[in-house]
Amino acid sequence: MAVPKKRTSGSKKKIRNRMWRDGSVKVAARALSSARSILSGRSKSFYYVTNEKASGTND
């Protein structure tokens, strides 16, 4: 015969929810940091294509 499980306490539920949300906050902060690094133009760890012309050409 099926028996219902014990109820999860409110504090455990809040802890799990908080940990789940904190994970997304960390990922968002890392993405924002990467975006700022790329947009500043000083990034040395990313390779990306720009539409800027090389400074050595005279067009």
Residue pairs with C-beta under 8 A, 6 or more apart in sequence:
34 46
37 43
37 45
37 46
38 46
38 48
53 59
